[in-house]
Amino acid sequence: MKKQKQNNPFNLVAEEIIFIILDLLNRNSLAIKSFSLVCKSFYAVESKHRCSLKPLRQDRLPALLSRYPNITHLDLTLCSRVSDASLSLVSHSCASSLRSIDFSRTPLFSTYGLLGLALNCKNIVEIDLSNATELKDSALAAVAEAKNLEKLSLARCKSITDMGVGCVAVGCRKLRFICLKWCFGVGDLGIGLLAVKCKHLCFLDLSYLPITNKCLSSISKLQHLEELVLEGCFGIEDDSLAVLKHGCNSLKSLDVSTCQNISHNGLPSLINGALGLRQLTLAHGSPVTSSLADCLRKHSMLQSVKLDGCFVTDDGLKTIGNWCASLRELSLSKCSGVTDEGLSSIVTKHGDLRKLDITCCRKITDASIASITNSCKSLTSLRVESCTLVTREAFVLIGQRCHLLEELDLTDNEVDDKGLKYISRCSELSSLKLGICLNITDEGLIHIGKGCSKLVELDLYRSEEITDSAILAIAQGCPGLEMINIAYCKYITDCSLLSLSKCPQLKTLESRGCSLITSLGLKAVAVGCKELTKLDIKKCHNIDDAGMLPLARFSQNLRQINLSHSSVTDIGLLSLASISCLQNMTILHLKGLTPAGLAAVLLACGGLKKVKLQATFRWLLPLRLVQYLESRGCMFQWKDKVLQEKLDPKCWKLKLEDLMP
Amino acid sequence: MDHKDRQETCFTNFSTQNQQKWEFPDPLTELLQASKAQDWDPAAMLNNLSFLEQKIHQLQGLVHLIIGRRDRVSGQVQPYELVAQQQQLVTADLTSIIVQLISTAGSLLPYVKHTQGAPSLSLGQFQPQNGGVSGGGGGGSGASELQNSVDVSTNEEHDLKDEEDGEELGENLFPGTYEILQLEKEEILAPHTHFCTICGKGFKRDANLRMHMRGHGDEYKTPAALAKPNKESSSEPALIKRYSCPFAGCKRNKDHRNFRPLKTILCVKNHYRRTHCDKSYTCSRCNTKKFSVMADLKTHEKHCGKDKWLCSCGTTFSRKDKLFGHIALFQGHTPAIPLDDTKGSTGTCDPGNDSEATNKLGSMNMFNFSSSEDVKGSMEDPSGCFSPLNFETCNFGGFHEFPRPPFDDSESSLAFLLSGSCGYTNKSGEQ
């Protein structure tokens, strides 16, 4: 050992310096892995350095916990199940170090496990129990033993009641953040007690709770409350709000979306005291008229306003234009009543806008785009999905004037190659969505590939004129590409996949309905793109078992796969079992799949959490096997859909438009 | 026979009068209202006086009748019963008249008070013959005169007095606006209050008695016989009755200094049983709560065991908001989750694991979280071999032959995982 130490120059480097190097490497998990494999001392240093852990399977937990003693954050969301024994192991091995644990989406632990965790890990500060729909009040009584808890998420814990929340309120006095979204069993009493006992609360999510004004008065007395989410609290009404003498003065963000009973009469009593309000969400609420907009005239700190899905009047928009605040973010997505006049009056006054969402504002025309691009030159995000009256010339303006754009959504628009040519001037662009843009061809995309080298996300869903040369240009020009959607681009062949295999960061590939691609192309992607986590090759009829074998061998990060309507059989599927991360599998309409083969596949893939299968297999698989798999944490979705006729894409689009007038 | 019939009808007449006697004629109550405003209506007073005159006439007729009968049957010894009946009738009517007179005079009271100088009438003079009231002595002469003038009847007056004695002047009620009755203990505790005159069967309710009477002959089936008595008197509002508890020293007893009367006979019965009787009905659910009134027990049983809102300090509440108010008030108190809730696991609970869960409950309660025992126990589990990794050895056709029902598998698969991992750690330890 001593000899080794002398020989290893890294022994001369202080551990702290190596830790700093590792911090910098942290973004790339593969790099860390290779580092730890160099030698024993590197392995030991890496073990000491790592403080967050996200295991895929609970059976690895004991080994992992003994390897990494300094874990402070444990994320168990990827484990298909977590048993009490695992929890007790965690609570013993990380007794003092553990500060944060995430159980969201992991069922199958009980009150006792939680109690042990809360009692043993004295320093635990954060617990996420979201989606534990079976969680009972007794479990919250166990959580209440974690006296230092500051952050607790209980979203969708449908079985908990006021009693459990009361326990937490009394036990965890240091609580600062609590999310109770969709906890339908919690009412005024529990929330009232929480507000009385936990004086340090600064984030409170009460979405969809059956609460009324009774608890609001105690909430309004919280001195540190900064963020309040009251989405879908239908019990809160104007009349009762009027009783509140002073709202929360410390409030910085308020969400009252879908509260249809709050209008311009009640809103002021909630926010009048809060002069530091920065963010307000009024989505799907009462109509945005000038009187509603007037309530916010004096809030000079306001930066972000979301009015998604509201009915909006021109007067309302003009009043927003007269606010003394200078907005940074505005969302008018799916608002009815947005006109050129109204929108122009806003954007001319709020020239500092960074993010603008005008999805599905179907009345606006080129005039709006002209005034947006004219006044808001520093836009970083623009969503113009389905603005059907905007012509192709308008998109040239976007490219000409908004050079700072990072995110652009042009789905379902008239944009053409000329527009794309100008848009390619936005060199910061990282996300571009061009789904259902039937006017674009390879020419436009070649411009994009040349201009937008920072592109990370590209959506070409049903942009049918695209061929291999466009993808080649993108793959060559955008080495950082992580997500690409080429679904239903019918001219795409293996050549495209070959070019994409040169993008080492690629994580998501959707090539649904590209009937020309074969196993050969898939093999190239599997070999080239080690980071691939999501793969959708539904309706790729030419992909067979030959494509699965390289996937199984090289794509060790694959988590989600859709193989419906492909030519894969039992053998190909079975080979996928060697991918230990695989959690999500959709295997509908596979002709070569037999019940026995399926049983073998399901047993072999130990990490499966969700499987979509045809309903016929429900009766062909042994019931006990299904029960066993379910007890292992796997969820089955039985689909009973009959094969649909191939739709002409244009006809499909017309149908969609009929649905959305 | 002829005589007897006549006598009976005569008696019934009087008995109906007897019932009527407690009621005030309308104008009097009006007068009472009016007198509060301190203007006295002489016309109403006249009306009252003529009513009294009429009553005295009726009583005169009755006494005449009795004398007539006595002359006729002078030779024979009168049956004791008949004499008693006659006496009772006379005394009842007399007391009625006295009460009327007093209340009529009482209506004058505010007026008298107002004109303090008037010597002829004073409150004391109109006090009834009640020893318990101190004010009675003040205007003694007038009262005793009155008493003497009506005291024509028998020695047995005091019997009646016992019932009549309750006449007391409430502070906020004017004299005569209500009268006080006092039932005897036996009467209060009697299971039945209505008895059949023919067969003697007892009933709790008057209506049940009338239903019963139908069986005794067609004459009881007429609408008149089946009708609710006192109906005809509804045209005149009844004199307000109040009741006194026979228990000496009770606040509800008329002799108590701060006497508070009871409103109805039912109140008397419930009050007497609740406060002065043993609690003989025990709740069969909790075996602790005892009641002396059956209805109280039934009310309790409706809620017994529903005091489910429990605080960590042991206090129970029937309402959740009361519990939360309590917890908000006191530091360190916390809602207590009922035990049957803690038994169920929080995840999708396996029905087969119940016994294990309860076994664990004990150890968990002692905060013993060392997993070693559990792990060891489950490692010996034979089903541990059924694991995802040795699927090749499985016969895919024979899944029905799993060693244990798959529901238990959450434990057994865990056993495998742990045993596997233990092997791994051992190896790494060797390195």
Boltz contact constraints between the chains, C-beta under 6 A:
constraints:
  - contact:
      token1: [A, 59]
      token2: [B, 417]
      max_distance: 6.0
  - contact:
      token1: [A, 62]
      token2: [B, 421]
      max_distance: 6.0
  - contact:
      token1: [A, 63]
      token2: [B, 421]
      max_distance: 6.0
  - contact:
      token1: [A, 63]
      token2: [B, 424]
      max_distance: 6.0
  - contact:
      token1: [A, 66]
      token2: [B, 425]
      max_distance: 6.0
  - contact:
      token1: [A, 83]
      token2: [B, 414]
      max_distance: 6.0
  - contact:
      token1: [A, 85]
      token2: [B, 371]
      max_distance: 6.0
  - contact:
      token1: [A, 85]
      token2: [B, 374]
      max_distance: 6.0
  - contact:
      token1: [A, 85]
      token2: [B, 414]
      max_distance: 6.0
  - contact:
      token1: [A, 88]
      token2: [B, 369]
      max_distance: 6.0
  - contact:
      token1: [A, 88]
      token2: [B, 371]
      max_distance: 6.0
  - contact:
      token1: [A, 107]
      token2: [B, 347]
      max_distance: 6.0
  - contact:
      token1: [A, 107]
      token2: [B, 348]
      max_distance: 6.0
  - contact:
      token1: [A, 108]
      token2: [B, 347]
      max_distance: 6.0
  - contact:
      token1: [A, 109]
      token2: [B, 347]
      max_distance: 6.0
  - contact:
      token1: [A, 110]
      token2: [B, 345]
      max_distance: 6.0
  - contact:
      token1: [A, 110]
      token2: [B, 346]
      max_distance: 6.0
  - contact:
      token1: [A, 110]
      token2: [B, 347]
      max_distance: 6.0
  - contact:
      token1: [A, 111]
      token2: [B, 346]
      max_distance: 6.0
  - contact:
      token1: [A, 112]
      token2: [B, 360]
      max_distance: 6.0
  - contact:
      token1: [A, 112]
      token2: [B, 364]
      max_distance: 6.0
  - contact:
      token1: [A, 116]
      token2: [B, 369]
      max_distance: 6.0
  - contact:
      token1: [A, 119]
      token2: [B, 367]
      max_distance: 6.0
  - contact:
      token1: [A, 134]
      token2: [B, 346]
      max_distance: 6.0
  - contact:
      token1: [A, 134]
      token2: [B, 347]
      max_distance: 6.0
  - contact:
      token1: [A, 134]
      token2: [B, 348]
      max_distance: 6.0
  - contact:
      token1: [A, 135]
      token2: [B, 346]
      max_distance: 6.0
  - contact:
      token1: [A, 136]
      token2: [B, 341]
      max_distance: 6.0
  - contact:
      token1: [A, 136]
      token2: [B, 346]
      max_distance: 6.0
  - contact:
      token1: [A, 137]
      token2: [B, 337]
      max_distance: 6.0
  - contact:
      token1: [A, 137]
      token2: [B, 341]
      max_distance: 6.0
  - contact:
      token1: [A, 138]
      token2: [B, 337]
      max_distance: 6.0
  - contact:
      token1: [A, 138]
      token2: [B, 341]
      max_distance: 6.0
  - contact:
      token1: [A, 138]
      token2: [B, 342]
      max_distance: 6.0
  - contact:
      token1: [A, 139]
      token2: [B, 346]
      max_distance: 6.0
  - contact:
      token1: [A, 141]
      token2: [B, 337]
      max_distance: 6.0
  - contact:
      token1: [A, 163]
      token2: [B, 335]
      max_distance: 6.0
  - contact:
      token1: [A, 163]
      token2: [B, 337]
      max_distance: 6.0
  - contact:
      token1: [A, 166]
      token2: [B, 335]
      max_distance: 6.0
  - contact:
      token1: [A, 167]
      token2: [B, 334]
      max_distance: 6.0
  - contact:
      token1: [A, 167]
      token2: [B, 335]
      max_distance: 6.0
  - contact:
      token1: [A, 170]
      token2: [B, 334]
      max_distance: 6.0
  - contact:
      token1: [A, 189]
      token2: [B, 320]
      max_distance: 6.0
  - contact:
      token1: [A, 189]
      token2: [B, 321]
      max_distance: 6.0
  - contact:
      token1: [A, 189]
      token2: [B, 324]
      max_distance: 6.0
  - contact:
      token1: [A, 193]
      token2: [B, 324]
      max_distance: 6.0
  - contact:
      token1: [A, 193]
      token2: [B, 328]
      max_distance: 6.0
  - contact:
      token1: [A, 196]
      token2: [B, 328]
      max_distance: 6.0
  - contact:
      token1: [A, 596]
      token2: [B, 396]
      max_distance: 6.0
  - contact:
      token1: [A, 599]
      token2: [B, 396]
      max_distance: 6.0
  - contact:
      token1: [A, 600]
      token2: [B, 396]
      max_distance: 6.0
  - contact:
      token1: [A, 603]
      token2: [B, 388]
      max_distance: 6.0
  - contact:
      token1: [A, 603]
      token2: [B, 391]
      max_distance: 6.0
  - contact:
      token1: [A, 604]
      token2: [B, 391]
      max_distance: 6.0
  - contact:
      token1: [A, 606]
      token2: [B, 388]
      max_distance: 6.0
  - contact:
      token1: [A, 622]
      token2: [B, 399]
      max_distance: 6.0
  - contact:
      token1: [A, 624]
      token2: [B, 399]
      max_distance: 6.0
  - contact:
      token1: [A, 624]
      token2: [B, 402]
      max_distance: 6.0
  - contact:
      token1: [A, 624]
      token2: [B, 406]
      max_distance: 6.0
  - contact:
      token1: [A, 625]
      token2: [B, 399]
      max_distance: 6.0
  - contact:
      token1: [A, 627]
      token2: [B, 406]
      max_distance: 6.0
  - contact:
      token1: [A, 628]
      token2: [B, 406]
      max_distance: 6.0
  - contact:
      token1: [A, 628]
      token2: [B, 409]
      max_distance: 6.0
  - contact:
      token1: [A, 631]
      token2: [B, 406]
      max_distance: 6.0
  - contact:
      token1: [A, 631]
      token2: [B, 409]
      max_distance: 6.0
  - contact:
      token1: [A, 631]
      token2: [B, 410]
      max_distance: 6.0
